[in-house]
Amino acid sequence: MLYEGLYVEGLINASNASHCVLEAPTDKGNKNGIEKKSQQNRGQSKLMAKNGNPTEQNTVLDDVLDTNDKLERQIKQLQNEIKHQQNEIKDQQLIIKKFQERSKTAEKRSSEITKHMAKVMDTSGAFESTNDSLSKINIITQFSNVYSNDWAKLSIWLAKQGILEDQIIQSLTSLMKESYQECLCLADEQLRQFMLLSESQGSPSHEEHEELYALRRKYAIKDTARARISQEVLEKVFIGKEIPWFQIEDKTEEAKKMLQEFLHKFVDCCWVMVVSTPRLALNFDVVGKQYCKEHFKVYSAKERIKDETKDTNSVYEVVWPCVYYADGSVFCTKGDALLVSIGSTPVEDSGIVDCTCFVSKEDKGNRTAVDENSSVNKKVTDV
């Protein structure tokens, strides 16, 4: 009887222990209460096991409690990690926001500087806007493309019609030179009319009238003005004129159309160049002079050129002119020249000489040049 009484009492205690677990506080924030009751339950289970009472139910209960403790610790650890990651994300977002604000400020400042440089260029020519399709560097590129594309296409077509290569070059160069001179005359005439100057008084000085030159360019490069100038120049040098070497049987009209298209592009580039500030100039005036590798490249002709009136290796004809600042400050791009292969001097006595493209003289180590439209000597910077 005594044994049975102790056994029943043990079952009652185990039941009370289970009841304590079921009535544990459900508030997640009350962790101390949970831990305290868990410790009490483990203590009762151990005591019962020590007194020799059945421990199967107590062992399951201990396992549940241990698992619960582990999960709570893991949950707490994960919550801490999540909180840490959230803080890092906030910090990174703040850094990104600061960089975006700095980027916007830098872009705004860059735009202001570009506009200011473009404004300075309009008055002094010292800077150029990269957004201007007719800036000096862009118009020089367009001018070179007219040579490599339109001039080459036209000359090849004319050669197929049986016209000799040197005749093609001399005829096209004559038309180009005359067109360029017409553009110069029209540009100077515009300024004289505005200033009420006679032809004998010459053109107003660029240094004294920078604003006037900038204003003239602004209106001279408009599409309507360029179209009118191109038409006026073509009427003077080409349209309505008879060109003997252009009488190509049944293809004369086709030849004239192709030539007119080429000259239109050439004149358009010339006009933009002559109204630039400072003015861009073309150099055709090297025929008969010794070849200058600084400003011209050798044009590869199919046949050797023989001319006993000129020295060997001198310029027989300018195929395409070089480009430079008319004030003599900068040389821009090389031209192409057709050279005399067999001339009045032996080949061994006709080496490449120093630049003879300009009327020059030595002045403290710098070459000086006479502007093609001015009698004032100005320094030329070697480029």
BELCOR-V40148 format. One record per residue. SS is DSSP state (H for helix, E for strand, L for the rest). OMEGA is omega as a letter, one per 40 degrees, with the letter a starting at -180 (NA if undefined). Layout:
# BELCOR-V40148
<<SS	OMEGA> <SS	OMEGA>>
This chain:
# BELCOR-V40148
<<L	i> <H	i> <H	i> <H	i> <H	i> <H	i> <H	i> <H	i> <H	i> <H	i> <H	i> <H	i> <H	i> <H	i> <H	i> <H	i> <H	i> <H	i> <H	i> <H	i> <H	a> <H	a> <L	i> <L	a> <L	a> <L	i> <L	a> <L	a> <L	a> <L	a> <H	a> <H	i> <H	a> <H	a> <H	a> <H	a> <H	i> <H	i> <H	i> <H	a> <H	i> <H	a> <H	i> <H	a> <H	i> <H	i> <H	i> <H	i> <H	a> <H	a> <L	i> <L	i> <L	i> <L	a> <L	a> <H	i> <H	i> <H	i> <H	i> <H	a> <H	i> <H	i> <H	i> <H	a> <H	i> <H	i> <H	i> <H	i> <H	a> <H	i> <H	i> <H	i> <H	i> <H	i> <H	i> <H	i> <H	i> <H	i> <H	i> <H	i> <H	i> <H	i> <H	i> <H	i> <H	i> <H	i> <H	i> <H	i> <H	i> <H	i> <H	i> <H	i> <H	i> <H	i> <H	i> <H	i> <H	i> <H	i> <H	i> <H	i> <H	i> <H	i> <H	i> <H	i> <H	a> <H	i> <H	i> <H	a> <H	i> <H	i> <H	i> <H	i> <H	i> <H	i> <H	i> <H	i> <H	i> <H	i> <H	i> <H	a> <H	a> <H	a> <H	a> <H	a> <L	a> <L	i> <L	i> <L	i> <L	i> <L	i> <L	a> <L	a> <L	a> <L	i> <L	a> <H	a> <H	i> <H	a> <H	i> <H	i> <H	i> <H	i> <H	i> <H	i> <H	i> <H	i> <H	a> <H	a> <H	a> <H	i> <H	a> <H	i> <H	a> <H	a> <H	i> <H	i> <H	i> <H	i> <H	i> <H	i> <L	i> <L	i> <L	a> <L	a> <H	a> <H	i> <H	i> <H	a> <H	a> <H	a> <H	i> <H	i> <H	i> <H	i> <H	i> <H	a> <H	i> <H	i> <H	i> <H	i> <H	i> <H	i> <H	i> <H	a> <H	a> <H	i> <H	i> <H	a> <H	i> <H	a> <H	a> <H	i> <H	i> <H	a> <L	a> <L	a> <L	i> <L	a> <H	a> <H	a> <H	i> <L	a> <L	i> <L	a> <L	i> <L	a> <L	a> <L	a> <L	a> <H	a> <H	i> <H	i> <H	i> <H	i> <H	i> <H	i> <H	a> <H	a> <H	a> <H	a> <L	i> <L	a> <H	a> <H	i> <H	a> <H	i> <H	a> <H	i> <H	a> <H	i> <H	a> <H	a> <H	a> <H	i> <H	a> <H	a> <H	a> <L	a> <L	i> <L	a> <L	i> <L	i> <L	a> <H	a> <H	i> <H	i> <L	a> <L	i> <H	a> <H	a> <H	a> <H	a> <H	i> <H	i> <H	i> <H	i> <H	i> <H	i> <H	a> <H	i> <H	i> <H	a> <H	i> <H	i> <H	i> <H	a> <H	i> <H	i> <H	i> <H	a> <H	i> <H	a> <H	a> <H	i> <L	i> <L	i> <L	e> <L	a> <L	i> <E	a> <E	i> <E	a> <E	i> <L	a> <L	i> <L	a> <L	a> <L	i> <L	i> <E	a> <L	i> <L	a> <L	i> <L	a> <L	i> <E	i> <E	a> <E	i> <L	a> <L	i> <L	i> <L	i> <L	i> <L	a> <L	i> <E	i> <L	a> <L	i> <L	a> <L	i> <L	i> <L	a> <L	i> <E	a> <E	i> <E	i> <E	i> <E	i> <E	i> <E	a> <L	i> <E	a> <E	i> <E	i> <E	a> <L	i> <L	i> <L	a> <L	a> <L	i> <E	a> <E	a> <E	a> <L	i> <E	i> <E	a> <E	i> <E	a> <E	i> <L	i> <L	i> <E	a> <L	a> <L	i> <L	i> <L	a> <H	a> <H	i> <H	a> <L	i> <L	i> <L	a> <L	i> <L	a> <L	i> <L	a> <L	a> <L	i> <L	a> <L	i> <L	a> <E	i> <E	i> <L	i> <L	i> <E	i> <E	i> <E	a> <E	i> <E	i> <L	a> <L	i> <L	a> <L	i> <L	a> <L	i> <E	a> <E	a> <E	i> <E	i> <L	i> <L	i> <L	NA>>
